[in-house]
Amino acid sequence: MSFRGAWNKRNRLIEDPEQFLKLYKKTQRIYKKVRKVQHTESLFQKALEKYKKVWEEYRLLVNKKAWVDPKLWKRIRLMNQTGDRKVVRTYSRDTTIIPEFVGHTIAVHNGKTFVPVYITSDMVGHKLGEFAPTRTFKGHPEKSAKVAKKK
C-alpha cells in the first residue's frame, strides 16, 4: 500500500537543521524589532523590509516540508550525540516525528499535564499531538438517570 498526500509531505525533511534554527531565531528577532518600532514610520518601513526578506528565505526553506520544533530537534540531536535518554518535555504538539526521535521518550502537553510518549519507528511521519489526547471520554450517562431526571 503506498501513501499519498500528507504522508509524502511529512516525509520530506529539512536538509540542514542548523540553518533552519538560525533562520527561525532570526525571523523571531526581527519580528520583535518590527513590533517595537511600529509607531516610528521610517524605522518601521526599514524593519518591515528586512523582515520580509528574511521571512521569504525562511519560507522557502520550510515550504512543503515536515515541521519540527527547532528547540526540540536541537535537544534530541544533543541527546543522540551524548547517548542520554532523558524525558524531554514539550508544548509543541504539531511537531512531526522524524527518525532521529525513535527510542526517546517525549512528554507532550495535553492542555493539563505532560503525557509521556515513547517514540517507535511506526510513529515516524505522525504528529506528537496524535499520541497525547486532550479530551477523555467518560461514557454516556445511564438511561435510568435520564428517566429519573424527567420525572
Secondary structure by P-SEA (a helix, b strand, c coil): ccccaaaaaaacccccaaaaaaaaaaaaaaaaaaaaacccaaaaaaaaaaaaaaaaaaaaaacccccccaaaaaaaaaaaaaccccccccccccccccccccccccccccccbbbbbbbcccccccccccccccccccccccaaaaaaaac
